[in-house]
Amino acid sequence: MKKILLAGALAMFVGMNAQTRFGVKGGYALSKLTANENDVEFGGVKAGLKSKSGFYIGALVEHQFNNKWAIQGELEYAGLGGKAEVGIGNITVTEKFRMSRIVIPVSARYYATPELGIYAGPYVSIKTSTKVKVELEGAVGNPASVSSAEEFLEKQFNDGLKSADFGLFFGADYNVYKGLFLDARYSFGLSNMIKDPVNDEKMKMSFFQIGVGYKFK
């Protein structure tokens, strides 16, 4: 799948003409990890999975075939992930998973109007790093113990998750003024991120992005 997407992106650089444009983009990302069930277990304790805020920046190249149809490839760096909240008595433990990813989306685009583009396609997400931050509410934790817990969880995620996953996305963008555009999309993972699943356990990631960009003439 990665080879197919990369080949599709590279193909857009062949036979460039006035219909090919480059651009940059960036904005806000809201991501969430999902498991087989809404809750997962950490040490025998149920933990609810929640959404996490982040960001993305990237570059794009668009090849427009005519005034209605185009294809677009992108390369993004995104701060994605999720978080889990564990309630133990009056204490709430929040574990924030910060997963830095390289995201490569390729989409087919349809221009409903000269300003409004609607698109959809597949993407590949490649892991660059994973950081975990543990926060306590209702108790004061030992800094050394919190740091050890963060290092343990980081190792579990880095060792236990695949280096890449893939999925689909769809969205729309609107040209505001001379190449400046607003963009919104939703991406959802299709592959199981767990490297060696036990008892059919699954983990996937979905994320919503909204931002601004500029396409050079």
ChimeraX commands (.cxc) that place a marker at each C-alpha (Angstrom):
marker #1 position 0.00,0.00,0.00 radius 0.5
marker #1 position 2.82,2.45,0.84 radius 0.5
marker #1 position 4.50,1.77,-2.52 radius 0.5
marker #1 position 1.25,2.37,-4.38 radius 0.5
marker #1 position 0.63,5.69,-2.65 radius 0.5
marker #1 position 4.21,6.88,-3.10 radius 0.5
marker #1 position 4.16,5.90,-6.77 radius 0.5
marker #1 position 0.91,7.78,-7.23 radius 0.5
marker #1 position 2.37,10.89,-5.61 radius 0.5
marker #1 position 5.55,10.72,-7.69 radius 0.5
marker #1 position 3.57,10.23,-10.90 radius 0.5
marker #1 position 2.11,13.67,-10.47 radius 0.5
marker #1 position 5.56,15.19,-10.95 radius 0.5
marker #1 position 5.81,13.71,-14.45 radius 0.5
marker #1 position 4.71,15.85,-17.39 radius 0.5
marker #1 position 4.15,18.97,-15.31 radius 0.5
marker #1 position 2.49,21.91,-17.01 radius 0.5
marker #1 position 0.57,25.03,-16.08 radius 0.5
marker #1 position -2.11,22.88,-14.44 radius 0.5
marker #1 position 0.23,21.67,-11.71 radius 0.5
marker #1 position 0.41,23.72,-8.51 radius 0.5
marker #1 position 2.33,23.42,-5.27 radius 0.5
marker #1 position 1.17,24.55,-1.86 radius 0.5
marker #1 position 1.60,24.54,1.90 radius 0.5
marker #1 position -0.92,23.94,4.66 radius 0.5
marker #1 position -1.27,23.57,8.42 radius 0.5
marker #1 position -3.73,23.66,11.26 radius 0.5
marker #1 position -5.47,21.86,14.10 radius 0.5
marker #1 position -5.89,18.08,14.47 radius 0.5
marker #1 position -8.19,16.19,16.85 radius 0.5
marker #1 position -7.32,12.50,17.03 radius 0.5
marker #1 position -8.56,9.46,18.93 radius 0.5
marker #1 position -7.45,5.88,19.42 radius 0.5
marker #1 position -10.16,3.24,19.31 radius 0.5
marker #1 position -10.05,-0.35,20.54 radius 0.5
marker #1 position -12.39,-3.33,20.12 radius 0.5
marker #1 position -14.48,-1.82,22.91 radius 0.5
marker #1 position -14.96,1.72,24.16 radius 0.5
marker #1 position -12.88,0.89,27.24 radius 0.5
marker #1 position -9.54,-0.87,27.51 radius 0.5
marker #1 position -7.75,-2.30,30.51 radius 0.5
marker #1 position -4.52,-1.07,32.09 radius 0.5
marker #1 position -3.39,-3.39,34.88 radius 0.5
marker #1 position -6.89,-4.75,35.31 radius 0.5
marker #1 position -8.44,-1.27,35.58 radius 0.5
marker #1 position -10.87,0.01,32.96 radius 0.5
marker #1 position -9.65,3.07,31.08 radius 0.5
marker #1 position -11.82,5.21,28.84 radius 0.5
marker #1 position -10.26,6.34,25.56 radius 0.5
marker #1 position -10.61,10.06,24.79 radius 0.5
marker #1 position -9.68,12.48,22.00 radius 0.5
marker #1 position -6.48,14.53,22.00 radius 0.5
marker #1 position -5.70,17.89,20.38 radius 0.5
marker #1 position -2.66,18.36,18.15 radius 0.5
marker #1 position -1.47,20.05,14.99 radius 0.5
marker #1 position -0.27,19.36,11.45 radius 0.5
marker #1 position 1.90,21.05,8.83 radius 0.5
marker #1 position 2.66,19.95,5.31 radius 0.5
marker #1 position 3.10,20.51,1.61 radius 0.5
marker #1 position 1.02,19.48,-1.40 radius 0.5
marker #1 position 1.09,19.18,-5.17 radius 0.5
marker #1 position -2.10,19.28,-7.25 radius 0.5
marker #1 position -2.45,18.32,-10.90 radius 0.5
marker #1 position -5.68,19.58,-12.43 radius 0.5
marker #1 position -6.87,17.70,-15.54 radius 0.5
marker #1 position -9.66,20.13,-16.35 radius 0.5
marker #1 position -11.86,22.62,-14.52 radius 0.5
marker #1 position -13.65,19.82,-12.65 radius 0.5
marker #1 position -11.19,17.00,-11.89 radius 0.5
marker #1 position -7.76,16.88,-10.26 radius 0.5
marker #1 position -5.47,14.64,-8.24 radius 0.5
marker #1 position -3.53,15.78,-5.20 radius 0.5
marker #1 position -0.65,14.33,-3.19 radius 0.5
marker #1 position 0.48,15.60,0.20 radius 0.5
marker #1 position 3.23,15.12,2.76 radius 0.5
marker #1 position 2.34,16.06,6.33 radius 0.5
marker #1 position 3.91,16.00,9.75 radius 0.5
marker #1 position 1.15,15.53,12.32 radius 0.5
marker #1 position 0.98,15.37,16.10 radius 0.5
marker #1 position -1.69,12.73,16.63 radius 0.5
marker #1 position -2.53,10.15,19.30 radius 0.5
marker #1 position -5.13,10.00,22.03 radius 0.5
marker #1 position -5.52,9.73,25.76 radius 0.5
marker #1 position -6.89,7.36,28.38 radius 0.5
marker #1 position -8.51,8.29,31.68 radius 0.5
marker #1 position -8.42,5.85,34.59 radius 0.5
marker #1 position -10.53,6.45,37.70 radius 0.5
marker #1 position -9.31,4.86,40.95 radius 0.5
marker #1 position -11.42,6.08,43.87 radius 0.5
marker #1 position -11.09,9.86,44.02 radius 0.5
marker #1 position -7.97,9.81,41.86 radius 0.5
marker #1 position -8.01,10.30,38.09 radius 0.5
marker #1 position -4.99,9.24,36.06 radius 0.5
marker #1 position -4.78,10.70,32.54 radius 0.5
marker #1 position -2.34,9.15,30.08 radius 0.5
marker #1 position -1.73,11.27,26.98 radius 0.5
marker #1 position -0.23,9.46,23.98 radius 0.5
marker #1 position 1.55,11.86,21.62 radius 0.5
marker #1 position 2.20,10.03,18.37 radius 0.5
marker #1 position 4.20,12.01,15.84 radius 0.5
marker #1 position 3.45,10.71,12.35 radius 0.5
marker #1 position 4.37,11.35,8.73 radius 0.5
marker #1 position 1.08,11.21,6.82 radius 0.5
marker #1 position 1.00,10.71,3.03 radius 0.5
marker #1 position -2.51,11.28,1.59 radius 0.5
marker #1 position -3.41,10.97,-2.10 radius 0.5
marker #1 position -6.85,12.14,-3.20 radius 0.5
marker #1 position -9.09,12.47,-6.23 radius 0.5
marker #1 position -10.64,15.95,-6.32 radius 0.5
marker #1 position -13.87,17.26,-7.82 radius 0.5
marker #1 position -14.48,21.00,-8.10 radius 0.5
marker #1 position -18.18,21.59,-7.48 radius 0.5
marker #1 position -17.49,25.28,-8.13 radius 0.5
marker #1 position -14.24,27.05,-9.04 radius 0.5
marker #1 position -13.76,27.75,-5.30 radius 0.5
marker #1 position -15.13,24.58,-3.66 radius 0.5
marker #1 position -13.20,21.31,-3.96 radius 0.5
marker #1 position -14.49,17.98,-2.65 radius 0.5
marker #1 position -12.03,15.09,-2.32 radius 0.5
marker #1 position -11.41,11.59,-1.00 radius 0.5
marker #1 position -8.68,8.96,-1.10 radius 0.5
marker #1 position -6.30,6.69,0.84 radius 0.5
marker #1 position -3.43,7.61,3.14 radius 0.5
marker #1 position -0.41,6.01,4.79 radius 0.5
marker #1 position 0.73,7.08,8.25 radius 0.5
marker #1 position 4.32,6.38,9.32 radius 0.5
marker #1 position 5.45,6.47,12.96 radius 0.5
marker #1 position 8.30,8.83,13.86 radius 0.5
marker #1 position 8.10,8.92,17.67 radius 0.5
marker #1 position 5.76,8.25,20.58 radius 0.5
marker #1 position 5.72,10.20,23.84 radius 0.5
marker #1 position 3.53,9.59,26.87 radius 0.5
marker #1 position 2.64,12.09,29.59 radius 0.5
marker #1 position 0.95,10.93,32.80 radius 0.5
marker #1 position -1.10,13.43,34.83 radius 0.5
marker #1 position -2.68,12.87,38.25 radius 0.5
marker #1 position -5.77,14.59,39.61 radius 0.5
marker #1 position -6.78,14.21,43.27 radius 0.5
marker #1 position -3.35,13.05,44.42 radius 0.5
marker #1 position 0.29,14.09,44.41 radius 0.5
marker #1 position 2.46,11.58,42.58 radius 0.5
marker #1 position 6.09,10.79,43.10 radius 0.5
marker #1 position 7.90,12.44,40.14 radius 0.5
marker #1 position 10.24,9.46,39.78 radius 0.5
marker #1 position 7.31,7.02,39.71 radius 0.5
marker #1 position 5.44,9.13,37.15 radius 0.5
marker #1 position 8.56,9.32,34.96 radius 0.5
marker #1 position 9.02,5.54,35.20 radius 0.5
marker #1 position 5.39,4.99,34.21 radius 0.5
marker #1 position 5.81,7.29,31.19 radius 0.5
marker #1 position 8.97,5.48,30.07 radius 0.5
marker #1 position 7.27,2.09,30.46 radius 0.5
marker #1 position 4.24,3.13,28.41 radius 0.5
marker #1 position 6.44,4.70,25.72 radius 0.5
marker #1 position 8.36,1.44,25.38 radius 0.5
marker #1 position 5.12,-0.55,25.19 radius 0.5
marker #1 position 3.79,1.66,22.40 radius 0.5
marker #1 position 7.06,1.83,20.46 radius 0.5
marker #1 position 7.60,-1.93,20.67 radius 0.5
marker #1 position 3.99,-3.01,20.33 radius 0.5
marker #1 position 2.73,-0.85,17.46 radius 0.5
marker #1 position 3.46,-1.21,13.76 radius 0.5
marker #1 position 5.66,1.36,12.07 radius 0.5
marker #1 position 2.91,2.24,9.56 radius 0.5
marker #1 position -0.84,2.06,9.14 radius 0.5
marker #1 position -3.24,3.06,6.38 radius 0.5
marker #1 position -6.79,4.30,6.00 radius 0.5
marker #1 position -9.16,6.51,4.04 radius 0.5
marker #1 position -10.06,10.19,4.24 radius 0.5
marker #1 position -12.56,12.64,2.78 radius 0.5
marker #1 position -13.05,16.37,3.00 radius 0.5
marker #1 position -13.46,19.69,1.28 radius 0.5
marker #1 position -11.58,22.94,0.84 radius 0.5
marker #1 position -12.66,26.41,-0.19 radius 0.5
marker #1 position -10.54,28.99,-1.97 radius 0.5
marker #1 position -10.95,32.25,-0.08 radius 0.5
marker #1 position -8.72,34.59,-2.08 radius 0.5
marker #1 position -6.07,34.06,-4.75 radius 0.5
marker #1 position -4.76,30.68,-3.60 radius 0.5
marker #1 position -5.55,31.07,0.11 radius 0.5
marker #1 position -7.91,28.27,1.14 radius 0.5
marker #1 position -9.68,26.76,4.14 radius 0.5
marker #1 position -9.57,22.98,4.49 radius 0.5
marker #1 position -11.40,20.37,6.60 radius 0.5
marker #1 position -11.18,16.58,6.48 radius 0.5
marker #1 position -11.81,13.39,8.43 radius 0.5
marker #1 position -9.42,10.41,8.28 radius 0.5
marker #1 position -10.10,6.95,9.68 radius 0.5
marker #1 position -7.67,4.06,10.00 radius 0.5
marker #1 position -8.44,0.69,8.46 radius 0.5
marker #1 position -5.43,-1.34,9.62 radius 0.5
marker #1 position -4.80,-2.74,13.09 radius 0.5
marker #1 position -1.94,-0.75,14.64 radius 0.5
marker #1 position -1.00,-3.54,17.07 radius 0.5
marker #1 position 2.01,-5.51,15.86 radius 0.5
marker #1 position 1.27,-8.85,17.55 radius 0.5
marker #1 position -2.39,-8.83,18.65 radius 0.5
marker #1 position -3.56,-11.22,21.37 radius 0.5
marker #1 position -7.16,-12.47,21.59 radius 0.5
marker #1 position -8.07,-10.53,18.45 radius 0.5
marker #1 position -7.27,-7.18,20.10 radius 0.5
marker #1 position -7.37,-4.22,17.75 radius 0.5
marker #1 position -6.38,-0.57,17.87 radius 0.5
marker #1 position -7.04,2.02,15.17 radius 0.5
marker #1 position -6.75,5.79,14.97 radius 0.5
marker #1 position -9.05,8.39,13.47 radius 0.5
marker #1 position -8.46,12.13,13.24 radius 0.5
marker #1 position -10.20,15.33,12.18 radius 0.5
marker #1 position -8.21,18.19,10.68 radius 0.5
marker #1 position -9.11,21.79,10.01 radius 0.5
marker #1 position -6.69,24.42,8.79 radius 0.5
marker #1 position -5.56,26.91,6.19 radius 0.5
marker #1 position -3.26,26.65,3.21 radius 0.5
marker #1 position -1.94,28.42,0.17 radius 0.5
marker #1 position -1.56,27.16,-3.41 radius 0.5
marker #1 position 1.03,28.96,-5.48 radius 0.5
marker #1 position 0.14,29.95,-9.02 radius 0.5
marker link #1:1,2 radius 0.2
marker link #1:2,3 radius 0.2
marker link #1:3,4 radius 0.2
marker link #1:4,5 radius 0.2
marker link #1:5,6 radius 0.2
marker link #1:6,7 radius 0.2
marker link #1:7,8 radius 0.2
marker link #1:8,9 radius 0.2
marker link #1:9,10 radius 0.2
marker link #1:10,11 radius 0.2
marker link #1:11,12 radius 0.2
marker link #1:12,13 radius 0.2
marker link #1:13,14 radius 0.2
marker link #1:14,15 radius 0.2
marker link #1:15,16 radius 0.2
marker link #1:16,17 radius 0.2
marker link #1:17,18 radius 0.2
marker link #1:18,19 radius 0.2
marker link #1:19,20 radius 0.2
marker link #1:20,21 radius 0.2
marker link #1:21,22 radius 0.2
marker link #1:22,23 radius 0.2
marker link #1:23,24 radius 0.2
marker link #1:24,25 radius 0.2
marker link #1:25,26 radius 0.2
marker link #1:26,27 radius 0.2
marker link #1:27,28 radius 0.2
marker link #1:28,29 radius 0.2
marker link #1:29,30 radius 0.2
marker link #1:30,31 radius 0.2
marker link #1:31,32 radius 0.2
marker link #1:32,33 radius 0.2
marker link #1:33,34 radius 0.2
marker link #1:34,35 radius 0.2
marker link #1:35,36 radius 0.2
marker link #1:36,37 radius 0.2
marker link #1:37,38 radius 0.2
marker link #1:38,39 radius 0.2
marker link #1:39,40 radius 0.2
marker link #1:40,41 radius 0.2
marker link #1:41,42 radius 0.2
marker link #1:42,43 radius 0.2
marker link #1:43,44 radius 0.2
marker link #1:44,45 radius 0.2
marker link #1:45,46 radius 0.2
marker link #1:46,47 radius 0.2
marker link #1:47,48 radius 0.2
marker link #1:48,49 radius 0.2
marker link #1:49,50 radius 0.2
marker link #1:50,51 radius 0.2
marker link #1:51,52 radius 0.2
marker link #1:52,53 radius 0.2
marker link #1:53,54 radius 0.2
marker link #1:54,55 radius 0.2
marker link #1:55,56 radius 0.2
marker link #1:56,57 radius 0.2
marker link #1:57,58 radius 0.2
marker link #1:58,59 radius 0.2
marker link #1:59,60 radius 0.2
marker link #1:60,61 radius 0.2
marker link #1:61,62 radius 0.2
marker link #1:62,63 radius 0.2
marker link #1:63,64 radius 0.2
marker link #1:64,65 radius 0.2
marker link #1:65,66 radius 0.2
marker link #1:66,67 radius 0.2
marker link #1:67,68 radius 0.2
marker link #1:68,69 radius 0.2
marker link #1:69,70 radius 0.2
marker link #1:70,71 radius 0.2
marker link #1:71,72 radius 0.2
marker link #1:72,73 radius 0.2
marker link #1:73,74 radius 0.2
marker link #1:74,75 radius 0.2
marker link #1:75,76 radius 0.2
marker link #1:76,77 radius 0.2
marker link #1:77,78 radius 0.2
marker link #1:78,79 radius 0.2
marker link #1:79,80 radius 0.2
marker link #1:80,81 radius 0.2
marker link #1:81,82 radius 0.2
marker link #1:82,83 radius 0.2
marker link #1:83,84 radius 0.2
marker link #1:84,85 radius 0.2
marker link #1:85,86 radius 0.2
marker link #1:86,87 radius 0.2
marker link #1:87,88 radius 0.2
marker link #1:88,89 radius 0.2
marker link #1:89,90 radius 0.2
marker link #1:90,91 radius 0.2
marker link #1:91,92 radius 0.2
marker link #1:92,93 radius 0.2
marker link #1:93,94 radius 0.2
marker link #1:94,95 radius 0.2
marker link #1:95,96 radius 0.2
marker link #1:96,97 radius 0.2
marker link #1:97,98 radius 0.2
marker link #1:98,99 radius 0.2
marker link #1:99,100 radius 0.2
marker link #1:100,101 radius 0.2
marker link #1:101,102 radius 0.2
marker link #1:102,103 radius 0.2
marker link #1:103,104 radius 0.2
marker link #1:104,105 radius 0.2
marker link #1:105,106 radius 0.2
marker link #1:106,107 radius 0.2
marker link #1:107,108 radius 0.2
marker link #1:108,109 radius 0.2
marker link #1:109,110 radius 0.2
marker link #1:110,111 radius 0.2
marker link #1:111,112 radius 0.2
marker link #1:112,113 radius 0.2
marker link #1:113,114 radius 0.2
marker link #1:114,115 radius 0.2
marker link #1:115,116 radius 0.2
marker link #1:116,117 radius 0.2
marker link #1:117,118 radius 0.2
marker link #1:118,119 radius 0.2
marker link #1:119,120 radius 0.2
marker link #1:120,121 radius 0.2
marker link #1:121,122 radius 0.2
marker link #1:122,123 radius 0.2
marker link #1:123,124 radius 0.2
marker link #1:124,125 radius 0.2
marker link #1:125,126 radius 0.2
marker link #1:126,127 radius 0.2
marker link #1:127,128 radius 0.2
marker link #1:128,129 radius 0.2
marker link #1:129,130 radius 0.2
marker link #1:130,131 radius 0.2
marker link #1:131,132 radius 0.2
marker link #1:132,133 radius 0.2
marker link #1:133,134 radius 0.2
marker link #1:134,135 radius 0.2
marker link #1:135,136 radius 0.2
marker link #1:136,137 radius 0.2
marker link #1:137,138 radius 0.2
marker link #1:138,139 radius 0.2
marker link #1:139,140 radius 0.2
marker link #1:140,141 radius 0.2
marker link #1:141,142 radius 0.2
marker link #1:142,143 radius 0.2
marker link #1:143,144 radius 0.2
marker link #1:144,145 radius 0.2
marker link #1:145,146 radius 0.2
marker link #1:146,147 radius 0.2
marker link #1:147,148 radius 0.2
marker link #1:148,149 radius 0.2
marker link #1:149,150 radius 0.2
marker link #1:150,151 radius 0.2
marker link #1:151,152 radius 0.2
marker link #1:152,153 radius 0.2
marker link #1:153,154 radius 0.2
marker link #1:154,155 radius 0.2
marker link #1:155,156 radius 0.2
marker link #1:156,157 radius 0.2
marker link #1:157,158 radius 0.2
marker link #1:158,159 radius 0.2
marker link #1:159,160 radius 0.2
marker link #1:160,161 radius 0.2
marker link #1:161,162 radius 0.2
marker link #1:162,163 radius 0.2
marker link #1:163,164 radius 0.2
marker link #1:164,165 radius 0.2
marker link #1:165,166 radius 0.2
marker link #1:166,167 radius 0.2
marker link #1:167,168 radius 0.2
marker link #1:168,169 radius 0.2
marker link #1:169,170 radius 0.2
marker link #1:170,171 radius 0.2
marker link #1:171,172 radius 0.2
marker link #1:172,173 radius 0.2
marker link #1:173,174 radius 0.2
marker link #1:174,175 radius 0.2
marker link #1:175,176 radius 0.2
marker link #1:176,177 radius 0.2
marker link #1:177,178 radius 0.2
marker link #1:178,179 radius 0.2
marker link #1:179,180 radius 0.2
marker link #1:180,181 radius 0.2
marker link #1:181,182 radius 0.2
marker link #1:182,183 radius 0.2
marker link #1:183,184 radius 0.2
marker link #1:184,185 radius 0.2
marker link #1:185,186 radius 0.2
marker link #1:186,187 radius 0.2
marker link #1:187,188 radius 0.2
marker link #1:188,189 radius 0.2
marker link #1:189,190 radius 0.2
marker link #1:190,191 radius 0.2
marker link #1:191,192 radius 0.2
marker link #1:192,193 radius 0.2
marker link #1:193,194 radius 0.2
marker link #1:194,195 radius 0.2
marker link #1:195,196 radius 0.2
marker link #1:196,197 radius 0.2
marker link #1:197,198 radius 0.2
marker link #1:198,199 radius 0.2
marker link #1:199,200 radius 0.2
marker link #1:200,201 radius 0.2
marker link #1:201,202 radius 0.2
marker link #1:202,203 radius 0.2
marker link #1:203,204 radius 0.2
marker link #1:204,205 radius 0.2
marker link #1:205,206 radius 0.2
marker link #1:206,207 radius 0.2
marker link #1:207,208 radius 0.2
marker link #1:208,209 radius 0.2
marker link #1:209,210 radius 0.2
marker link #1:210,211 radius 0.2
marker link #1:211,212 radius 0.2
marker link #1:212,213 radius 0.2
marker link #1:213,214 radius 0.2
marker link #1:214,215 radius 0.2
marker link #1:215,216 radius 0.2
marker link #1:216,217 radius 0.2
view
